[in-house]
Amino acid sequence: VNSVPEPIELNRTWQLQFPNNDETNFDELISWTESADDNIRYFSGTATYTKEFTVSKDMLKDETSLEIDLGSVKEIAEVIVNGQNLGVLWKAPFRINMDKAVKEGINTMEVRITNLWPNRLIGDERLPLDYKRKGNNISEWPNWLLNETERPTQRTTLPAFKHWAKDADLLPSGLLGPVRIEVFKTIEL
């Protein structure tokens, strides 16, 4: 192989959308736990990263193949390019072929990242308790739940057992990268 186009680096400025419609831009890929916004810092669930990138005609030759390499992901990633779902990646390496979805010119990529539950549990421990505990266990169902009334605090969870303290270390979460589109060339021997 004489030459292969350089990879496309996608590490700067990603749009990030959370389920409660909070939308923000990340100028660089960092863990959600590094955010100053507590709604992001203690978030557990699925958030969507969106980014546009340009593919040149040179990258789309018959003998070339394109692969997205997400780098580090905490924890699970679903990759969508130009509206085509490429699949779910749940373990390293977080790479997937994108030949069938990519086109010459501007392309749009969505990466849906799902993290683990502890960060939300740790965040909720910082808020006032709105149910009774005996030790680490819930001792009785709260009235707001039994009567189907509005919850009196901003807590999200109602665990039967206290697994985490408010000062526990948060788990890294999100798309951490580096994200690159790698170009491969296939040569018959």
C-alpha positions, 0 to 999 in steps of 0.5 A: 500500500503506497498511501492511505488518507490520514484519519479524521480526528473528531475530538473537538466540539460535540453537541450533547443532548440529555433526555430532559432536553438539556442540551450543551456543547462539549469543547473537548471529550471529558467525563460527565463527572467533570462537568460543573453542572450537577445535572450532567455530573450525576446523570445516569442514563443515555445521552446523545452526542452529535457531530458533523464531519466531512469525507472526501472523494479520495476516502470513498474509493472501492479499495478503501474502507472507513471505520469509526474508532470511539476510543474510550467509552463509559459504558455502552455506545450506539452509533448512528451515521446519516440516520443508519444505525450501525450497531451497539458497542459494549466492550473495547475496542469501540470500533465499527465499520461505517462504509454503508452509511457514509457519503462524500461531503458532510455526514452526521454522526450520533453516538448514544452513550449509556453509563452506569447507575451509581453516579445518580445514586451518589448525587441523590445522597447529597439531597434531603431524604424523602423517605425513612431508613433504618440503617441502610435499608428503607424502613417504610414506603413514603406517603408521596409514593403510596398516595401518588403525589408529587415527590417533595425533593429533587431526588430521582431514585428510591433504592431499597438499600443505600449502596453509596455515600454522598462523597463516594467517587463518581464513575467516569461516564460518557464518550471520552475518546479520542474519536477518529475515522480510520481509513483502510485500504484492501489489497488482494495478494 
